[in-house]
């Protein structure tokens, strides 16, 4: 039979047991960490929201990069087209301006002579045959519209380029030359040639054909 224990001894025993439980390593800390994980989630990003946000940011970056690439391609193509168009314009202007200038002289000179009174025309052009040829030249060039003149010039230019590539040379290969027959011409240069020939027969008319 055990001896009776007083209240003080029971209190000391309970206090000792509680102190012993608290003194075990990791007991309270494990409990605290477990509670924190349950309440706030892992300290190392185990939340489902963080991967979703990172994926969204990555996708947005890729979309922006693709958008800027497309803008760059578009601007590059646009700049290339403008440069090509400008180069084409420069070449076309260089090749056509002289022919257009000379054809304008033909129209101007023939028109001026056509509207002179007969007595004045006879004073500047001695021979009747030459006067008739000037009249015919005037009618021919004024029957040509701007669109037709452009087609004639382009046709003569492509023919000339084709002959240059094949190494051929022949009459009428230049825009400034022709057969001398206005009625059979298919080249603006033939009108220049015809005017030059008529001016040689009319020394009183002073016209400079060179630009």
ABEGO torsion letter per residue (X at the ends): XBBBBBAAAAAAAAAAAAAAAAABBGAAAAAAAAAAAAAAEBAAGABAAAAAAAAAAAAAAAAAAAAAAAAAAAAAAAAAAAAAAAAAAAAAAAAAAAAAAAAAAAAAAAAAAAABBAAAAAAABABAAAAAAAAAAAAAAAABBAAAAAAAAAAAAAAAAAAAAAGBBBBGABAABBAGBAAABABAAAAAAAAAAAAAABAABBBBABX
